[in-house]
Amino acid sequence: MKKDLPENIVENVSIAVVMESASPESKNWNVYLINLKDEIIETVLVSSKGYGEKNGEAVKTSILRHSIGNVASRDYAMIEMIDEQVFGLTNEYWLSYYINGQIYDKKFIFVPESIVESNLIRVPILNKPGVMIG
């Protein structure tokens, strides 16, 4: 049960939506887990979903579950590709991992229309343009 878990605080771990390439016709985006810690994170699991309204109707995407494995110190792992069509929805990523046998979890939420060019930064470690939270 969640209430039985210790309240371990997730720090120095981020989720980033990164622009991989751009052409006049389209842009290609991927979602990454960024481990900014000086230690490995183990047994990484991420679930993702999108939800909100589009054209006045409720919309939900499928829930996707990703088993990432271990992510080394100051490293990254790709979670999934993401389509620009869902940027108008709330995009939620629920992360859980272990450090020294202790579980950590956190929900990362990209609110609608937050993944836009005016919010792009240079994502650490990847050194690519993206929107990062965490």
N, C-alpha and C positions, 0 to 999 in steps of 0.2 A: 504494500500500500504506500502511496505517496506520502502520507502523513508519518510513516515510519522511517522515511529517508532523512539523513542528516541534511541541514541547510548549507550545503557547500556552495560557495559563491563562484560563479564562472567569471574569470578575468583573463584578459589577454588572449581571448579566442573570439574570432569574428566570422561573420558570414558576409560575403561580397558578391554582388552581381557585376560581372566584368564584361566589358565590350571586347570581344576577341578580334573582330575585324569589321570594317564598314565599307560599303560601296554605295553608289547612288541609289541602288535598288533596295538594299537591305543592310541590316546590322546583325551580327552574330553575337549572342550573349551566353555566358555560362555562369553558374553559381559555384562558388568555392568556399571551402572552410579554410580559414587562415589561422594557424597556430603560432601566435607571437610569444608563446611561453619559452622558457629555457629548459623545458622538459617535454618528454613524449606524452601524448595523450593516447589512450588505448581503447580498443573495442568501441570505436566511434560509430554511432548510429544517428541518422538524420531522417526525420519524416518531413515531407513538404506538402503543402496544399495551398490553393488559392480560393478566395471567396469574395463576394461583394455583389454589386449590381452593374448590369450592362444593359443599356437601352431600357431602363425601368424594370428589368426583370432580375430576380435573384439568380446568381450564377455560382456554381461550385466546380472546382476541378477535382480530378481524382486525387486521393491521398497516395503519395509515393513514399516508399521506405527504402533507404539506402544504407547498406552496411559498408562503411568506409575502411574499417580495420584500424590500424595504428597510424598516427600522423606524427612524424618526428618534430623535434624542437625547431622553431623558426622555419616551418615548412607549410605546405598547403596540400589540399586534395580537392579534386573536382567532385562536386555533388551531382550536378545535372545541367543539361542545356535548358534554357528558358526562352520562350517565345515572347516577343514584344507585345503580342495581343493580350497577355495577362498582366501587363504593367498597370492597367487601370483597375486591377483587383488588389485586395490585400493578399500579399504573398507571405506565408508563415512557414518558418523552418524551426522544428523542434529538435534540438541537439542533445545527445547524452554521450558521456564518455567516462572513462575511469583514469585516475591517477593514484598509484600506490594502493589499489584495491578499493578506493573511495569513489562513489559515483557522483557525477556532476551533471546537471541538466539545465537548459535555458531555452526559452522561446525567443526567436528573433523574428520581428515583424517589419516588413516593408509595406508601408501604407500606400494606398492608391496614388498613382502619379508621382511617387518619390524617386522612381528610377527614370530620371531625365538628365539630359546633358548638363543642365545647370548645377546638378548635384554631383557630378563626376569629380573624383579625386584620383590621385595616383595611389593604387592599392599597394601597401607594403608587401614585400617578399615577391609578389607577382610582377610588380612594376608595370602594371597596365591600368588603363582608365576604368573606373567602376564606382559603384555606390556601396559603401561598407557600413555595417552596423555591428555594434558589440564593443 
